[in-house]
């Protein structure tokens, strides 16, 4: 708020000319020349009135100097800070949100920032297959159906704007030398702050993924993991936000060495091709074919060896439902496969993965991601610790994904639900394994290609509205 106040003072000072000491003396000399015929008393009175005027002008001069100092960084609602990572758009600024009146770093909850206003609308695109979908843009019934869901769209756009502001803030501190655990903590705390975390009503959609190099997905640091980001690493940052269970799932790839640019560019363009191909009545396999055609036209040279960029064929995009990150439909990133069609009012995470390795992943390394099965069976539990842990998971996370770091927070993963202290889970690994064994909790271990290769990911969430397709997570960065 200090910068905003200094801007107002600067504008006021422009309306009142500021006199220097030199200009003040010129005024006095001019008065003396004009008042030569006046009596001595008038001359004294003129001198007395000139003295306080000179002091007043000196004070205004100081005010102008202090207000100019407030124009250094991000003031006036003009973004000016560039991210450290490569291959983001030229329009990417880590303080882009100051144009909305947000502080730098962001501290105002997004619903407060946009109180009484509409949340920013995502990128609007016509549905493909114009021969059967072009009527949707003007059809009265479709437009009426669209208007009936304005409240739902507003909640989704709220979550999307939180995601944009959090990731822009994260891009300001993600650089070589940062510990991944610190990075995740800072990002997730800002996510909770800007969305005003309120248990299952609104909060984090799933744990922050920060998979590095040959690890493609589902890695986040467990307690005690001191991994540090290096200059030559390729890291996929994947996190989510949710309002009333409506999850925004979006990801980008962080790299600092320019040699990885073709890999990142190929995957990003493949994701854009998948988004362009998606729409109502489009077959899922056709989206995969569009993605593969673009991605596998790229190659990257690393240390004198040229590698083709391959689609990771057993990773997919997915439909998203309320409180259900994987809602049943899978969007392939290679040709062939499911001929099921996308339908009106569905939400999808269109994500693509490229690799310099074999283009096939397996589960490996220590598991950090877990999620309660959406259709979990009722299983009688014998272990008291399992019952206690399941009760904690039900009230804190529901069917949303969680990680071990959250269980070991003082608030057990949610201050709104559990209070700020006293709910840290201890000696829970046996209970967690028991819940996984009986099928109530599903573990999601890291997904890895062959060691030594590099993988990249880009992802956006789209809504298939009755009249158009809205890329709700699209931003100025990617």
C-alpha positions in Angstrom: 0.0 0.0 0.0 3.0 2.4 0.5 3.8 2.5 -3.2 0.1 3.3 -4.0 0.1 6.2 -1.6 3.4 7.5 -3.0 1.8 7.5 -6.5 -1.1 9.7 -5.4 1.3 12.2 -3.9 3.3 12.3 -7.1 0.2 13.0 -9.1 -0.8 15.9 -6.8 2.7 17.4 -7.0 2.5 17.7 -10.8 -0.4 20.1 -10.5 1.6 22.5 -8.2 4.9 23.8 -9.7 7.8 23.4 -7.4 10.1 26.4 -6.9 13.8 26.1 -6.3 15.8 28.5 -4.2 17.1 30.2 -7.3 13.6 30.8 -8.7 12.5 32.2 -5.3 15.3 34.8 -5.3 14.3 35.8 -8.8 10.8 36.5 -7.5 12.0 38.7 -4.7 14.3 40.7 -7.1 11.4 41.3 -9.4 9.2 42.5 -6.5 12.0 44.9 -5.4 12.2 46.4 -9.0 8.5 46.9 -9.2 8.2 48.5 -5.6 11.0 51.1 -5.8 8.4 53.9 -5.4 6.7 52.3 -2.5 7.3 53.4 1.1 9.6 51.6 3.5 6.7 49.9 5.3 5.4 48.2 2.2 8.9 47.0 1.4 9.2 45.5 4.8 5.8 43.8 4.5 6.7 42.4 1.1 9.9 41.0 2.6 8.0 39.4 5.4 5.5 37.7 3.1 8.3 36.4 0.9 10.0 34.5 3.7 7.2 32.1 4.6 6.4 31.5 0.9 10.0 30.5 0.4 9.8 28.0 3.3 6.6 26.5 1.9 8.1 26.0 -1.5 11.1 24.2 0.1 8.7 21.8 1.8 7.0 21.0 -1.5 10.4 20.4 -3.1 11.1 17.7 -0.5 7.7 16.1 -1.1 8.4 15.8 -4.8 11.8 14.1 -4.1 10.3 11.5 -1.8 7.4 10.7 -4.2 9.9 10.1 -7.0 11.5 7.4 -5.0 8.3 5.4 -4.9 8.4 4.9 -8.7 11.3 2.5 -8.7 9.7 -1.0 -8.9 6.3 -2.1 -9.9 4.6 1.2 -8.9 1.7 2.7 -10.9 0.3 -0.8 -11.6 3.0 -1.5 -14.2 4.6 -5.0 -14.1 8.4 -4.8 -14.5 10.0 -7.9 -13.0 11.1 -10.7 -15.3 11.3 -14.4 -14.3 14.5 -16.4 -14.1 13.3 -19.4 -16.1 13.5 -19.6 -19.9 10.9 -20.1 -22.6 8.1 -18.2 -21.0 6.3 -15.6 -23.1 7.8 -12.1 -23.6 4.7 -10.8 -21.7 5.7 -12.8 -18.6 6.3 -10.7 -15.5 6.5 -12.1 -12.0 4.7 -9.1 -10.6 2.0 -9.0 -13.4 -0.7 -8.8 -10.7 0.2 -5.3 -9.6 -2.0 -4.1 -12.6 -5.0 -5.2 -10.5 -3.8 -3.3 -7.4 -2.2 -6.3 -5.8 0.8 -5.8 -3.6 4.3 -7.0 -4.4 4.8 -9.7 -3.2 1.1 -10.6 -3.3 -0.7 -10.5 0.1 -4.3 -9.5 -0.7 -6.6 -12.5 -1.1 -7.9 -12.6 -4.7 -11.6 -12.5 -3.7 -10.8 -9.2 -1.8 -8.9 -7.9 -4.7 -11.8 -8.5 -7.1 -14.6 -7.6 -4.7 -17.5 -6.4 -6.7 -15.7 -7.1 -10.0 -15.7 -10.0 -12.5 -12.7 -12.4 -12.3 -10.6 -12.4 -15.5 -12.0 -14.6 -18.2 -9.6 -17.1 -19.8 -8.8 -17.4 -23.4 -12.0 -17.9 -25.5 -11.7 -20.1 -28.5 -14.3 -21.6 -30.9 -15.0 -25.3 -30.7 -13.3 -27.3 -33.5 -15.4 -29.2 -36.1 -17.2 -26.0 -37.4 -19.5 -28.1 -39.6 -21.3 -29.3 -36.4 -20.3 -26.8 -33.8 -20.5 -23.3 -35.5 -24.1 -22.9 -34.6 -23.3 -22.9 -30.8 -21.9 -19.3 -30.9 -25.3 -17.8 -31.9 -27.9 -20.4 -30.8 -30.2 -18.9 -28.2 -30.6 -22.1 -26.2 -26.8 -22.7 -26.0 -26.3 -19.0 -24.9 -29.0 -19.4 -22.3 -27.4 -22.6 -21.0 -24.1 -20.7 -20.8 -25.6 -17.8 -18.8 -27.2 -20.2 -16.3 -23.7 -21.4 -15.3 -22.2 -18.0 -14.7 -21.8 -18.7 -10.9 -19.9 -21.9 -11.6 -17.7 -20.2 -14.2 -17.0 -17.4 -11.7 -15.7 -19.9 -9.1 -13.5 -21.6 -11.6 -12.1 -18.3 -12.8 -11.5 -17.3 -9.2 -9.3 -20.5 -8.7 -7.6 -19.8 -12.0 -6.6 -16.3 -11.1 -5.2 -17.5 -7.8 -3.2 -20.1 -9.8 -1.8 -17.3 -12.1 -0.8 -15.0 -9.2 0.8 -17.8 -7.2 2.8 -19.2 -10.1 3.9 -15.6 -11.1 5.1 -15.1 -7.6 6.9 -18.5 -7.6 8.7 -17.6 -10.8 10.4 -14.8 -8.9 12.2 -17.1 -6.6 12.6 -20.3 -8.5 16.3 -20.2 -9.5 19.4 -22.4 -9.1 20.4 -23.0 -5.5 16.9 -23.1 -3.9 15.9 -26.1 -1.9 12.9 -27.8 -3.4 11.3 -28.2 0.1 11.6 -24.4 0.6 10.2 -23.7 -2.9 7.2 -25.9 -2.2 6.6 -24.4 1.2 6.7 -20.8 -0.1 4.5 -21.6 -3.1 1.9 -23.6 -1.1 1.7 -21.0 1.7 1.1 -18.3 -0.9 -1.6 -20.5 -2.5 -3.3 -20.8 0.9 -3.0 -17.1 1.6 -4.4 -15.8 -1.7 -7.2 -18.3 -1.9 -8.0 -17.8 1.8 -7.8 -21.5 2.6 -11.0 -22.9 4.2 -10.7 -26.6 4.3 -12.5 -28.4 1.6 -14.4 -25.3 0.5 -11.3 -23.7 -1.0 -7.6 -24.3 -0.9 -4.8 -26.3 -2.6 -5.9 -28.7 -5.3 -3.0 -31.2 -4.9 0.7 -31.2 -3.7 3.2 -29.2 -5.6 5.0 -31.4 -8.1 8.6 -30.5 -8.8 9.9 -33.5 -10.7 13.5 -33.1 -12.0 15.1 -34.4 -15.2 14.2 -38.1 -15.8 11.4 -37.9 -13.2 8.3 -36.8 -15.2 5.6 -36.4 -12.5 4.3 -37.1 -9.0 7.5 -36.1 -7.1 7.4 -33.6 -4.2 10.0 -33.6 -1.4 9.2 -35.8 1.6 10.3 -34.5 5.1 14.1 -34.6 5.3 14.6 -34.3 1.5 17.2 -31.6 1.0 17.4 -31.7 -2.8 18.6 -28.4 -4.3 17.7 -27.1 -7.8 20.8 -26.9 -10.1 21.5 -24.8 -13.2 21.4 -27.8 -15.6 18.2 -29.3 -14.2 14.9 -29.5 -16.0 12.0 -29.2 -13.5 8.3 -29.6 -14.0 6.3 -27.4 -11.6 2.7 -28.7 -11.3 0.3 -27.5 -8.7 -3.4 -26.8 -8.3 -6.0 -24.6 -6.6 -9.6 -25.4 -5.9 -12.9 -23.5 -5.1 -15.8 -25.8 -4.0 -13.9 -28.8 -5.5 -13.5 -27.2 -8.9 -9.8 -27.8 -9.5 -7.4 -25.8 -11.7 -4.6 -28.0 -12.9 -1.8 -26.3 -14.7 2.0 -26.9 -15.1 5.1 -25.5 -16.8 8.7 -26.5 -17.1 11.6 -24.6 -15.6 15.0 -24.6 -17.2 17.9 -22.2 -17.1 20.4 -23.7 -19.7 19.5 -22.6 -23.2 20.4 -26.1 -24.6 17.0 -27.4 -23.4 15.0 -24.8 -25.3 14.0 -27.1 -28.2 12.7 -29.7 -25.7 10.6 -27.1 -23.8 9.4 -25.5 -27.0 8.3 -28.8 -28.5 6.3 -29.8 -25.5 4.7 -26.4 -25.1 3.7 -26.3 -28.8 2.3 -29.8 -28.5 0.2 -28.8 -25.5 -1.2 -25.9 -27.5 -1.9 -28.2 -30.4 -3.8 -30.5 -28.0 -5.8 -27.6 -26.7 -6.6 -26.4 -30.2 -7.8 -29.9 -31.2 -10.0 -30.3 -28.1 -13.7 -29.5 -28.1 -17.2 -30.8 -27.9 -17.7 -34.0 -30.0 -14.0 -34.4 -30.6 -12.6 -38.0 -30.2 -10.0 -38.3 -27.6 -7.7 -40.2 -29.9 -7.7 -37.3 -32.4 -6.3 -35.0 -29.7 -3.5 -37.5 -29.1 -2.7 -37.6 -32.8 -2.4 -33.8 -33.0 -0.1 -33.7 -30.0 2.2 -36.4 -31.3 2.5 -34.9 -34.7 3.8 -31.6 -33.3 6.0 -32.9 -30.5 7.9 -35.5 -32.5 8.8 -32.9 -35.1 11.4 -31.5 -32.6 14.8 -32.6 -31.6 17.4 -31.4 -29.1 21.2 -31.4 -29.0 22.7 -32.1 -25.6 26.5 -32.4 -25.3 27.0 -33.1 -29.0 24.3 -35.8 -29.3 21.0 -35.1 -31.0 17.9 -36.6 -29.3 14.4 -36.8 -30.9 11.7 -35.4 -28.6 9.4 -38.4 -27.8 5.9 -38.3 -26.4 5.8 -40.3 -23.1 3.1 -42.6 -24.4 1.8 -43.9 -21.1 1.1 -40.5 -19.6 -2.2 -38.7 -20.4 -4.3 -35.7 -19.9 -7.6 -36.3 -18.0 -11.1 -35.0 -17.3 -11.7 -33.2 -14.0 -14.7 -33.5 -11.8 -15.8 -31.9 -8.5 -13.2 -33.0 -5.9 -12.0 -35.5 -8.4 -8.7 -34.7 -10.2 -9.0 -37.8 -12.5 -12.7 -38.0 -13.4 -12.6 -41.0 -15.7 -11.6 -39.9 -19.2 -8.0 -40.0 -20.3 -6.7 -37.8 -23.1 -3.8 -39.6 -24.9 -0.7 -37.8 -26.3 -0.1 -40.4 -29.0 -2.3 -41.4 -31.9 -4.6 -44.4 -31.5 -6.6 -45.4 -28.5 -9.9 -44.4 -27.1 -12.5 -43.1 -29.5 -14.7 -41.7 -26.8 -15.9 -38.1 -27.5 -15.5 -35.0 -25.3 -18.9 -33.6 -24.2 -20.5 -30.3 -23.3 -19.8 -28.9 -19.9 -16.8 -31.1 -19.2 -13.5 -29.9 -17.8 -10.2 -31.3 -19.0 -6.5 -31.0 -18.0 -4.7 -31.0 -21.4 -1.1 -32.0 -20.5 1.7 -33.3 -22.6 5.1 -34.8 -21.6 8.1 -35.0 -23.9 11.3 -37.0 -23.2 14.8 -37.4 -24.6 14.7 -41.0 -23.3 12.6 -44.0 -24.3 9.3 -42.2 -24.0 7.8 -44.6 -21.4 7.6 -44.2 -17.6 7.6 -46.6 -14.7 6.8 -46.0 -11.0 10.1 -45.6 -9.0 11.6 -43.8 -6.0 10.0 -43.1 -2.6 6.3 -42.3 -2.7 5.1 -38.8 -1.6 1.7 -38.3 -3.3 -1.4 -40.1 -1.9 -5.2 -39.7 -2.5 -8.3 -41.3 -1.1 -10.1 -43.3 -3.8 -13.2 -41.5 -5.0 -15.2 -44.7 -4.8 -13.4 -46.2 -1.8 -15.0 -49.3 -0.4 -16.2 -49.5 3.2 -13.6 -51.6 4.9 -13.6 -52.4 8.7 -10.3 -51.2 10.1 -8.7 -53.0 13.0 -5.8 -50.8 13.8 -6.7 -47.7 15.9 -4.0 -45.7 14.3 -5.5 -46.4 10.8 -8.9 -45.3 12.0 -7.4 -42.1 13.4 -5.4 -41.3 10.3 -8.4 -42.0 8.0 -10.6 -39.7 10.1 -7.9 -37.0 9.7 -7.7 -37.5 6.0 -11.5 -37.4 5.5 -12.0 -34.1 7.3 -8.8 -32.4 6.0 -8.4 -33.6 2.4 -11.5 -35.6 1.5 -10.8 -37.0 -2.0 -8.2 -34.4 -2.8 -4.6 -35.5 -3.1 -2.2 -34.9 -0.2 1.4 -35.6 0.7 3.5 -36.6 3.7 4.8 -33.0 4.2 1.3 -31.8 4.8 0.6 -34.6 7.4 3.7 -33.4 9.3 2.7 -29.7 9.4 1.7 -28.4 12.8 -1.9 -27.9 11.5 -2.0 -31.4 9.9 -2.5 -29.9 6.4 -5.2 -27.2 7.1 -5.3 -24.4 9.7 -9.0 -23.8 8.9 -10.0 -27.4 9.7 -7.5 -28.4 12.5 -6.3 -25.2 14.0 -2.7 -23.9 13.8 -1.1 -26.4 16.2 -1.6 -29.7 17.8 -2.6 -31.8 14.7 0.8 -32.9 13.4 0.6 -36.6 12.5 3.3 -38.7 14.1 4.2 -42.4 13.6 1.7 -42.6 10.8 3.6 -44.6 8.1 2.3 -48.0 9.3 -1.3 -46.7 9.3 -0.9 -45.1 5.9 0.4 -48.4 4.4 -2.5 -50.2 5.9 -5.0 -47.8 4.3 -3.2 -48.3 1.0 -3.2 -52.1 1.3 -7.0 -52.3 1.9 -7.7 -50.0 -1.1 -9.0 -46.9 0.7 -5.9 -44.7 -0.1 -4.2 -44.9 -3.5 -0.4 -44.2 -3.5 1.0 -42.2 -6.5 4.8 -42.9 -6.7 7.1 -40.8 -8.9 6.9 -41.6 -12.6 10.3 -42.0 -14.1 11.8 -42.4 -17.6 15.3 -43.9 -18.0 17.9 -42.3 -15.8 20.0 -39.6 -17.5 17.3 -38.4 -19.8 15.3 -35.2 -19.6 11.6 -34.7 -19.5 9.3 -31.7 -19.9 5.7 -30.9 -19.3 3.1 -28.2 -20.0 -0.5 -28.2 -19.0 -3.7 -26.1 -19.0 -7.2 -26.6 -17.8 -10.0 -26.0 -20.3 -13.8 -25.7 -19.9 -16.0 -27.0 -22.8 -18.8 -24.4 -22.5 -22.0 -24.7 -24.6 -21.0 -21.8 -26.8 -17.2 -21.9 -26.8 -14.0 -23.4 -25.3 -12.4 -21.4 -22.4 -8.7 -22.0 -21.5 -9.2 -20.9 -18.0 -5.6 -21.2 -16.7 -4.0 -19.4 -19.7 -1.8 -16.5 -18.5 0.7 -13.9 -19.7 3.5 -16.5 -19.0 2.5 -19.6 -20.9 
